Amino acid sequence: MDNKRRFLRLEAKDFLEMSPLKELDRQIKGRSFNVTPMGICFSSNICWEKGQVLLIDYFIPEELDSVKLKVAIVWSEFVDENNGYLTGGEIIDIDKEKETCFINYYFQKLKEYFFNR
């Protein structure tokens, strides 16, 4: 089986705030499950529709700040009552001012993954 992913998915349990692109005043909280520079998997209490676009504030703990991501939903499935839905999305845009911060965060997690085993 071919693995089409270009980047290793790294576990992350970071806080997120999401808004559907058409409802920016609606804030939904969630938590990341894993992350790459190309995509994100996260949990929330909402079932997102494939193709739906979300604006996500991804809070990076070390920075005490967030990076704004625009994410297109690829899949969403119900896990259970306590965890809600697990959702995967493709990052289609990153706030240009903080893009380097997000990439550095990923590479820091990559370093931890390989050197803390």
C-alpha positions in Angstrom: 0.0 0.0 0.0 1.4 3.4 -1.0 1.5 6.1 1.7 0.8 9.4 -0.1 1.6 11.6 2.8 4.7 13.7 2.4 5.0 14.6 6.1 4.9 12.6 9.3 1.8 13.2 11.3 2.8 14.2 14.8 0.6 13.9 17.9 -0.5 17.3 19.3 -3.0 18.1 21.9 -3.3 21.8 21.3 -6.3 24.1 21.8 -8.2 25.2 18.7 -11.0 27.7 18.1 -12.9 27.2 14.8 -15.3 29.2 12.8 -17.1 28.1 9.6 -16.0 30.5 6.9 -19.6 31.6 6.4 -20.3 32.1 10.1 -17.2 33.9 11.5 -19.1 35.0 14.7 -19.6 31.3 15.7 -16.6 30.0 17.7 -16.3 26.3 18.4 -13.6 24.9 20.7 -11.7 21.8 19.9 -8.3 20.1 20.3 -5.8 18.9 17.8 -5.1 15.2 17.5 -2.2 15.4 15.1 -0.6 17.9 12.8 1.6 18.3 9.7 2.5 21.4 7.6 -0.2 20.2 5.1 -3.1 19.1 7.4 -4.6 18.7 10.8 -6.7 16.1 12.6 -8.8 17.5 15.4 -11.7 16.7 17.7 -14.8 18.8 18.3 -18.4 18.4 19.2 -19.5 19.2 15.6 -19.7 17.0 12.6 -18.1 19.1 9.8 -19.1 18.5 6.2 -16.5 17.3 3.6 -15.4 20.4 1.6 -16.5 22.9 4.3 -13.9 25.6 5.0 -13.0 26.6 8.5 -10.9 29.4 9.9 -9.0 27.9 12.8 -7.0 29.7 15.5 -4.3 27.1 16.4 -2.9 27.9 19.8 0.8 27.1 20.0 1.7 26.7 23.7 5.4 27.7 23.5 4.4 31.0 21.7 1.5 31.8 24.0 -0.2 32.9 20.7 -2.2 31.4 17.9 -1.8 30.9 14.2 -4.7 31.4 11.9 -5.3 28.5 9.4 -7.8 28.1 6.7 -8.7 24.4 6.5 -10.8 22.5 4.0 -12.5 19.5 5.7 -11.6 16.1 4.1 -13.5 13.8 6.5 -15.4 13.8 9.8 -16.5 10.8 11.9 -18.3 10.3 15.2 -16.1 8.7 17.9 -18.3 8.7 21.0 -20.4 11.0 23.3 -17.3 12.1 25.4 -15.0 12.8 22.4 -17.5 14.0 19.8 -16.2 13.9 16.2 -12.7 13.3 14.9 -12.1 15.4 11.8 -9.3 15.7 9.2 -8.6 18.8 7.2 -6.2 20.1 4.6 -4.5 23.4 5.4 -5.2 25.6 2.4 -3.8 28.9 3.8 -1.8 30.1 6.8 -1.5 33.6 8.2 1.6 34.8 6.4 2.9 36.7 9.4 2.9 33.5 11.5 3.6 30.9 8.9 7.2 30.5 10.0 6.0 30.1 13.6 3.7 27.2 12.6 6.4 25.5 10.5 9.0 25.9 13.4 6.4 24.4 15.8 6.0 21.3 13.5 9.8 20.9 13.2 10.2 21.2 17.0 7.6 18.4 17.4 9.5 16.4 14.8 12.8 16.8 16.7 11.1 15.7 19.9 9.6 12.7 18.1 12.9 11.4 16.8 15.2 12.3 19.8 12.9 11.5 22.7 12.3 7.8 21.7 
